[in-house]
Amino acid sequence: MRTIEGVTKLASQSACLNLLGVKGANRESPGANTRQLARIVAGAVLAREVSLLAAIDTNQLMTSHMKYNKSSRDVIHLASTE
């Protein structure tokens, strides 16, 4: 994971790194921005996993998939013909 060079020169990626406060090299502590970005990513992934587990536990995962699935009519039709 890098916060300098490469794709970080693209406008959208650069703007996101700026927003997170981790763009470029940290002159006082080399690698600090990269470590902070890794913490941010890990925290976001962990939050998503907790959300997924909560949805599974409350049976909302299947309910929302069936409600918002564009082909849910096909699935219901198949289930009724079996």
TAWOJO-V603727 format. One record per residue. N is the residue number from 1. RES is the residue in one letter. SS is DSSP state (H for helix, E for strand, C for the rest). PSI is psi in degrees with one decimal (* if undefined). Layout:
BEGIN
n=N res=RES ss=SS psi=PSI
n=N res=RES ss=SS psi=PSI
END
This chain:
BEGIN
n=1 res=M ss=C psi=129.4
n=2 res=R ss=C psi=146.9
n=3 res=T ss=C psi=8.8
n=4 res=I ss=C psi=157.9
n=5 res=E ss=C psi=-168.8
n=6 res=G ss=H psi=-139.2
n=7 res=V ss=H psi=-11.9
n=8 res=T ss=H psi=-10.2
n=9 res=K ss=H psi=-13.9
n=10 res=L ss=C psi=145.3
n=11 res=A ss=H psi=-48.4
n=12 res=S ss=H psi=-42.7
n=13 res=Q ss=H psi=-40.8
n=14 res=S ss=H psi=-42.4
n=15 res=A ss=H psi=-40.9
n=16 res=C ss=H psi=-43.5
n=17 res=L ss=H psi=-38.8
n=18 res=N ss=H psi=-44.6
n=19 res=L ss=H psi=-38.7
n=20 res=L ss=H psi=-11.2
n=21 res=G ss=C psi=27.3
n=22 res=V ss=C psi=15.4
n=23 res=K ss=C psi=137.1
n=24 res=G ss=C psi=-176.1
n=25 res=A ss=C psi=144.4
n=26 res=N ss=C psi=111.8
n=27 res=R ss=C psi=-32.1
n=28 res=E ss=C psi=-33.6
n=29 res=S ss=C psi=91.0
n=30 res=P ss=C psi=132.3
n=31 res=G ss=C psi=-8.3
n=32 res=A ss=H psi=-39.7
n=33 res=N ss=H psi=-38.1
n=34 res=T ss=H psi=-43.0
n=35 res=R ss=H psi=-39.4
n=36 res=Q ss=H psi=-40.6
n=37 res=L ss=H psi=-40.2
n=38 res=A ss=H psi=-39.5
n=39 res=R ss=H psi=-41.6
n=40 res=I ss=H psi=-46.5
n=41 res=V ss=H psi=-45.1
n=42 res=A ss=H psi=-40.8
n=43 res=G ss=H psi=-40.6
n=44 res=A ss=H psi=-41.4
n=45 res=V ss=H psi=-43.5
n=46 res=L ss=H psi=-43.0
n=47 res=A ss=H psi=-40.2
n=48 res=R ss=H psi=-39.6
n=49 res=E ss=H psi=-41.5
n=50 res=V ss=H psi=-41.4
n=51 res=S ss=H psi=-42.5
n=52 res=L ss=H psi=-45.3
n=53 res=L ss=H psi=-38.9
n=54 res=A ss=H psi=-40.9
n=55 res=A ss=H psi=-38.7
n=56 res=I ss=H psi=-43.6
n=57 res=D ss=H psi=-36.7
n=58 res=T ss=C psi=8.1
n=59 res=N ss=C psi=20.7
n=60 res=Q ss=H psi=-20.7
n=61 res=L ss=H psi=-53.7
n=62 res=M ss=H psi=-39.2
n=63 res=T ss=H psi=-46.7
n=64 res=S ss=H psi=-35.6
n=65 res=H ss=H psi=-43.1
n=66 res=M ss=H psi=-35.5
n=67 res=K ss=H psi=-41.7
n=68 res=Y ss=H psi=-0.7
n=69 res=N ss=C psi=125.8
n=70 res=K ss=C psi=-27.3
n=71 res=S ss=C psi=20.7
n=72 res=S ss=H psi=-31.2
n=73 res=R ss=H psi=-38.9
n=74 res=D ss=H psi=-40.0
n=75 res=V ss=H psi=-44.3
n=76 res=I ss=H psi=-40.9
n=77 res=H ss=H psi=-43.8
n=78 res=L ss=H psi=-40.4
n=79 res=A ss=H psi=-34.6
n=80 res=S ss=H psi=-18.8
n=81 res=T ss=H psi=-8.0
n=82 res=E ss=C psi=*
END
